[in-house]
Amino acid sequence: MENERTVADYVAEAQQRIADACTRARRQADEVEIIGVTKTFGPNVVEEAMQAGLRKLGENRVQEAAAKIPECPSGPEWHLIGHLQRNKVRQALELFSVLHAVDSIRLLDQIEHVAQEAGHQPRILLEINVSGEASKFGLRPNDVPAVIERTLQARSVTLVGLMTMAPFVPEPEMARPVFAKLRECRDKWQTDFGIGLPHLSMGMSNDFEIAVEEGATWVRLGTILFGHRPKWATMLRESVDEET
């Protein structure tokens, strides 16, 4: 009987697809890292992900992460990739090193306040609503310069890049303009402010190769690595309901 495929097999396959996309874009494969999205999966999957070589793992919700991370092996760098409510900032900073979805000055100010008070040094990305979809979180590109100005005044928060969510489209190629626009915005703001924004967090299981071709440095992969999401526990379903 054929051996069942493992998380390590799927990670290796994704890494090869990233390498191929980098070749097409004349990039180096080591410029791109996978963030393994473990939302709704338990600590056993986290352990498999680490055994497969993943060192950056992402969660969407603070409450689920608070229940899960203490039960997981130590070692991974945890990224919060989902929307963050201001009343969850203190808890988020206890759990995560990197926050991908800072989408307002009010949230930025709350992160800076709590980080200073608690002695944290979080790295953040600004979430940009490039597509303009009303259903998505994120800053409008025209509003970003004011937020960058505020981050430059912060003492405890370090801005390291930008993040976006592409629309759900039938063909991955249709997401290319969104990824290209985020890269163009990044390049402009780096020049305008004389700063480095090294990370572009964009691309998920259905469109990550296009994102890599357009400059992604962090791709957020869940389904293609771990399969369809299970219900880890009833308590996690309740946590999701609380934060929705």
C-alpha positions as CSV (number, residue, x, y, z in Angstrom):
1,M,0.0,0.0,0.0
2,E,1.3,3.4,-0.9
3,N,2.5,5.5,2.1
4,E,0.3,8.3,3.1
5,R,1.7,11.7,2.3
6,T,3.0,13.7,5.2
7,V,3.1,17.4,6.0
8,A,6.8,17.3,5.2
9,D,5.9,16.1,1.7
10,Y,3.5,19.0,1.1
11,V,6.0,21.5,2.5
12,A,8.6,20.2,0.1
13,E,6.2,20.5,-2.8
14,A,5.3,24.0,-1.9
15,Q,8.9,25.0,-1.5
16,Q,9.6,23.6,-5.0
17,R,6.7,25.6,-6.5
18,I,8.1,28.7,-4.7
19,A,11.6,28.0,-6.2
20,D,10.1,27.6,-9.6
21,A,8.2,30.9,-9.3
22,C,11.4,32.6,-8.1
23,T,13.2,31.3,-11.2
24,R,10.5,32.7,-13.5
25,A,10.8,36.1,-11.7
26,R,14.6,36.0,-11.6
27,R,14.6,35.9,-7.8
28,Q,16.5,33.8,-5.3
29,A,14.3,31.1,-3.6
30,D,15.7,32.0,-0.2
31,E,14.0,35.4,-0.5
32,V,10.6,33.8,0.2
33,E,9.5,32.1,3.4
34,I,6.4,30.1,4.2
35,I,4.2,31.0,7.1
36,G,2.4,27.8,7.9
37,V,-1.2,28.8,8.8
38,T,-2.2,26.4,11.6
39,K,-5.6,27.9,12.5
40,T,-8.1,25.3,13.7
41,F,-5.4,22.6,13.8
42,G,-4.0,21.3,17.1
43,P,-0.6,21.1,18.6
44,N,0.2,17.8,16.8
45,V,0.0,19.6,13.4
46,V,2.3,22.4,14.8
47,E,4.8,19.7,15.7
48,E,4.6,18.1,12.2
49,A,5.1,21.6,10.7
50,M,8.2,22.2,12.7
51,Q,9.6,18.7,11.9
52,A,9.0,19.6,8.2
53,G,11.3,22.7,8.7
54,L,8.8,25.5,9.1
55,R,9.9,28.0,11.7
56,K,7.2,30.7,11.1
57,L,3.6,29.8,12.0
58,G,0.5,31.9,11.6
59,E,-2.8,32.1,13.5
60,N,-5.8,34.2,12.6
61,R,-7.5,34.6,16.0
62,V,-6.0,35.6,19.4
63,Q,-8.4,33.5,21.4
64,E,-7.6,30.3,19.5
65,A,-3.9,31.0,19.7
66,A,-4.1,31.6,23.5
67,A,-5.6,28.2,23.9
68,K,-3.2,26.4,21.5
69,I,0.3,28.0,21.7
70,P,1.0,27.0,25.4
71,E,0.4,23.4,24.4
72,C,2.7,23.6,21.3
73,P,6.5,22.8,21.2
74,S,8.6,25.9,21.7
75,G,10.6,27.3,18.9
76,P,8.4,28.7,16.1
77,E,8.0,32.4,15.5
78,W,4.3,33.1,15.8
79,H,2.7,35.6,13.4
80,L,-0.8,37.0,13.9
81,I,-2.1,37.2,10.3
82,G,-5.8,37.9,11.0
83,H,-7.6,41.1,12.0
84,L,-6.7,42.4,15.5
85,Q,-9.2,44.1,17.7
86,R,-7.8,46.8,20.0
87,N,-9.2,45.1,23.1
88,K,-7.1,42.0,22.2
89,V,-3.8,43.8,21.7
90,R,-2.3,43.0,25.2
91,Q,-3.0,39.3,24.8
92,A,-1.7,39.3,21.2
93,L,1.6,40.9,22.2
94,E,2.1,38.1,24.8
95,L,1.7,35.5,22.0
96,F,3.0,36.9,18.7
97,S,6.3,38.4,17.5
98,V,4.8,39.8,14.3
99,L,1.4,41.4,13.6
100,H,0.5,41.4,9.9
101,A,-2.8,43.3,9.9
102,V,-2.3,46.7,11.4
103,D,-5.1,48.7,9.6
104,S,-5.6,52.0,11.5
105,I,-3.8,54.6,13.5
106,R,-6.0,53.8,16.5
107,L,-4.8,50.2,16.4
108,L,-1.2,51.3,15.9
109,D,-1.4,53.6,18.9
110,Q,-2.8,50.9,21.1
111,I,-0.1,48.5,20.1
112,E,2.6,51.1,20.8
113,H,1.0,52.0,24.2
114,V,0.7,48.4,25.4
115,A,4.2,47.4,24.0
116,Q,5.8,50.3,25.8
117,E,4.0,49.4,29.0
118,A,4.8,45.7,28.9
119,G,8.3,45.9,27.4
120,H,7.4,44.2,24.1
121,Q,9.1,45.0,20.7
122,P,6.7,43.8,18.1
123,R,7.3,43.9,14.4
124,I,4.3,45.0,12.4
125,L,3.0,45.1,8.8
126,L,0.4,47.5,7.6
127,E,-2.6,45.8,5.9
128,I,-3.4,47.5,2.7
129,N,-6.8,47.0,1.0
130,V,-5.4,47.2,-2.5
131,S,-8.5,45.8,-4.2
132,G,-10.8,48.3,-2.6
133,E,-13.3,45.6,-1.6
134,A,-15.7,46.9,1.0
135,S,-15.8,43.4,2.7
136,K,-12.1,43.5,3.4
137,F,-10.1,45.1,6.2
138,G,-7.1,47.3,5.4
139,L,-6.0,50.8,4.9
140,R,-6.7,52.6,1.6
141,P,-3.4,53.3,-0.1
142,N,-4.1,57.1,0.1
143,D,-4.3,56.8,3.9
144,V,-1.0,54.9,4.4
145,P,1.5,57.7,4.4
146,A,-0.1,59.2,7.6
147,V,0.2,55.8,9.3
148,I,3.8,55.4,8.2
149,E,4.5,58.8,9.7
150,R,3.1,57.6,13.0
151,T,5.1,54.4,13.0
152,L,8.3,56.5,12.6
153,Q,7.5,58.2,15.9
154,A,7.0,54.9,17.7
155,R,9.6,53.6,20.2
156,S,8.5,50.1,20.6
157,V,6.9,49.1,17.3
158,T,9.0,48.4,14.2
159,L,7.4,48.6,10.7
160,V,8.8,45.8,8.5
161,G,6.5,45.7,5.6
162,L,3.0,45.5,4.1
163,M,0.3,42.8,3.8
164,T,-2.7,42.4,1.6
165,M,-5.5,39.9,0.9
166,A,-6.3,39.4,-2.8
167,P,-9.9,38.9,-3.9
168,F,-11.1,35.3,-4.2
169,V,-11.0,34.8,-8.0
170,P,-11.4,31.7,-10.2
171,E,-8.0,32.0,-11.7
172,P,-4.8,32.8,-9.7
173,E,-3.6,35.0,-12.6
174,M,-6.5,37.4,-11.9
175,A,-4.9,38.3,-8.5
176,R,-1.7,39.5,-10.1
177,P,-2.7,43.2,-10.4
178,V,-3.3,43.3,-6.6
179,F,0.1,41.9,-5.8
180,A,1.9,44.1,-8.3
181,K,0.1,47.2,-6.9
182,L,1.3,46.3,-3.3
183,R,4.8,46.0,-4.5
184,E,4.6,49.3,-6.4
185,C,3.2,51.0,-3.3
186,R,6.0,49.5,-1.1
187,D,8.6,50.8,-3.5
188,K,7.1,54.3,-3.6
189,W,6.8,54.6,0.2
190,Q,10.3,53.3,0.7
191,T,11.6,56.1,-1.5
192,D,9.2,58.8,-0.1
193,F,10.2,58.1,3.5
194,G,13.7,56.8,3.0
195,I,13.0,53.6,4.9
196,G,13.2,49.9,4.3
197,L,10.0,47.8,4.1
198,P,11.6,44.4,3.4
199,H,8.5,42.2,3.7
200,L,5.5,41.8,1.5
201,S,3.1,39.3,3.1
202,M,0.8,38.2,0.2
203,G,-0.3,35.1,-1.4
204,M,-2.2,32.1,0.0
205,S,-2.7,28.5,-1.0
206,N,-4.6,29.3,-4.2
207,D,-2.4,32.1,-5.6
208,F,1.0,32.1,-3.9
209,E,3.0,31.5,-7.0
210,I,1.7,34.6,-8.6
211,A,2.4,36.5,-5.4
212,V,6.0,35.2,-5.4
213,E,6.4,36.3,-9.0
214,E,5.3,39.8,-7.9
215,G,7.6,40.1,-5.0
216,A,6.1,38.3,-1.9
217,T,8.6,37.5,0.8
218,W,6.1,35.8,3.1
219,V,3.4,33.5,1.7
220,R,0.7,32.4,4.1
221,L,-0.1,28.7,3.4
222,G,-2.5,26.5,5.2
223,T,-4.8,24.2,3.1
224,I,-2.1,23.0,0.7
225,L,0.1,22.0,3.6
226,F,-2.3,20.7,6.2
227,G,-5.5,19.9,4.3
228,H,-9.0,21.1,5.0
229,R,-9.5,22.6,8.4
230,P,-10.9,20.4,11.2
231,K,-12.7,21.6,14.3
232,W,-9.9,21.3,16.8
233,A,-12.2,21.6,19.8
234,T,-15.6,23.0,20.8
235,M,-13.8,25.7,22.9
236,L,-12.1,27.0,19.7
237,R,-15.4,27.3,17.9
238,E,-16.7,29.3,20.8
239,S,-13.5,31.5,20.6
240,V,-14.1,32.1,16.9
241,D,-17.7,33.1,17.6
242,E,-16.5,35.6,20.3
243,E,-14.2,37.4,17.9
244,T,-16.4,37.5,14.8
